[in-house]
Amino acid sequence: MSDRPAKLTARRLVGDLATLDQALYETVTVTRTPTLDTALRRLSAAADHSKLSFSVAAALALRGGRARRAAVLGVAAIGVASASANLLGKQLVRRSRPHRSEDSPYPGRHVPMPHSASFPSGHTASAVAFAAAVGPTLPVSAVPLGVLACAVGYSRVHTGVHYPGDVVAGAVLGTGAAALVLALAARVGD
């Protein structure tokens, strides 16, 4: 039996997803949102090098107890997600960044274009990893950190440095990184 039809179907599916990804990106870039532009540009910059998550982790660590444990797990998850995204994902896929000069009529919303590959979004991977690792240990933080992680992911598309698919992949990677850290912590704790 030939697997040619399956390969053809997979190729078409990838093509359709790429078309959808580009269309979603273009929809965001041509939508005029001057009030959001400034806020999302600042959020995206605040998430550089996980500064935002590390700040939250420091505040949690100062509280001690479960909050400190949550901070440690969150920082560990950032480490796994960041290494996975930047050392593996970006090196394996090598997707080009969006062409903002061609696509975006609102250059005031842009942040500096990173020099690394676009896929996956490292900012999103780290923000989601932090939220997903902290949330189970400190449930009161789950929703606010989840919303913040989603906002960081969206900000990367809004500011023109990622396609939506990059952000989705980063979120999946971040969730996996958090799950790994939580599973290892549970094994060590048993």
N, C-alpha and C positions, 0 to 999 in steps of 0.2 A: 504494500500500500504506500502511495506517495504522500508525503507531508506538504506537498506544494500548495494545495488549497489553504491549509492552516497558515503557511508562511505568507501567502497572499492576503489573507484576512488580517493577520497581525500587522502586516505592512500598511494596509488600508486604515486600520485602527490607529496606528501611530500617526499616520498622515492626518487623519481626522482630528486627533487630539492636538497636534501641532497647529492646525488651522484654528481650532477653538481657542487655544492658548494665545495665539496672535490676535484674534478678534477681541478677546477679553482685555488683553493689554491695551489695544488701540481704543477700546471703549473708555477705559480709565483715563488714558492720556488726552483724549479730546473732550472730556467732561470738565466744564469750568467749575472750580470749587476754590475760590480765593481764600475763604476762611480756613478751610481744611489744609490748604497748601502749606501755610506757615507751621501749623501744629504738627502735621505729619512729617515735614522736613526736620523739625526739631526732635520729634520722637525717633525718627530713623537715625539721626546723629547721636542721640542719647544711647541708642542701642549698639553703637559701634563698640567693638571689643567687649560686648556684654556689660558695659558700664552700668546700665540701668539695673540689670539682674544682680550684679555684684553689690550695688548700693542697697538693694532690697535684702540681699543675703547678709550684709553687714548689720543692718538694722535688726534682722531676725536673730542673728547670732548674739547681739547684745542683750536680748531678752532671756537667753538661756533656755534650758529644758528642751521641750519638744521643738520650740522655734529654732534653737541652735542646731538640733539634729536635722530639721528640715532644710536649713541653710546649707549644711554640709552636703546633704544629698543633692540639693539643687546645683551647687557648684560642681560637684562630681559629674552630674549629668551634663552640665555645660561643657566640661572637658571632653567627655565622650562624644557629644554631638558636634562640637567644634572640630575635633580631630577627624571625625568621620566625614563631615562635610568638606572641610578644607584639604585634608591630606588624601582622602579617597575619592569622594564624589566629584569634586571639581577637577581632579586630575584624570579621572576615568571618562567623564562625559565631555568636558571641554566645550560646553555650549557658549556661544558668543553672547555678550550683553546686548540689550535692546539698543536700537539706533535712535537715540533721543532726538538728535538734530532733524531726523526725517519724520519722526512719529509725533512729537509733542509740540503743540502750539503754546505751551505754558512753561517756558524754561525757568521761571521763578520758583517752581516747586522742586527743582532738581537738587540732589546732593551730589558731591563729587563722585564720579564714576570709578568704581573699584577696578583694579587691574586684573583681578582673578576672573576665572570662568563664572558664568551665571548660575549654573545648575550644580547643586541645589543652593537655596538661600541659607547661608550660614547664620545670618541674623535670626531668621525664623527658627532654624534648627535649635539654636542656643536658647532663644526665648521660650519656645515650646518645651524643650527639655527641662528648663528650670521650673516652669509652671507645673509640668506633669510630675516632676520629682518632689516638689514641695507640697503640692496639693494633698496627696494621701496622708502625709504626716501632720499637716496643719490645715485641716479641711476649711477653716474660715478664710484661708487665702486662695483657695482653688478658683473661685469665680473671678475675683479681681485679677489674679495673675493670668488666668486663661484669657480674659478679655484683653489684657495688656499684650500678651503674646500674639493674639490675633491682630491687634492694632499694629504691632511691630511688623508682622508679615505683610499686612496690607500697605503699610507705609513704604515698603521696599518696591512695590509695584507702582504706587502713586508717585514716588519720586523718580521713577524711570530707570531703576537699576536692575530690576528683575521682571521676568514674565510670571504670570500667576502659577504656571506649572512648577517653576522653581520654588515658589513659596509652599505649594502643596507638598512637594518632595521634601523640603526642609522640615515641614511640620511632621511628616511621617518619620523622618530620621530623628527628629527631636523626641517624638513619642517613644520610639524604639530605644533611644539612648536612656531615657528616664526609666523605662521598663527594665532595662539591663541593670542599671544602678540600683533600683529598688529590689530586684531579685537577688543581686549579690549582697546587698545590705541585709536582706532577710536571712540569707544563708549564713552569713557571718554572725548575725544576732541569735541564731538557733543554737 
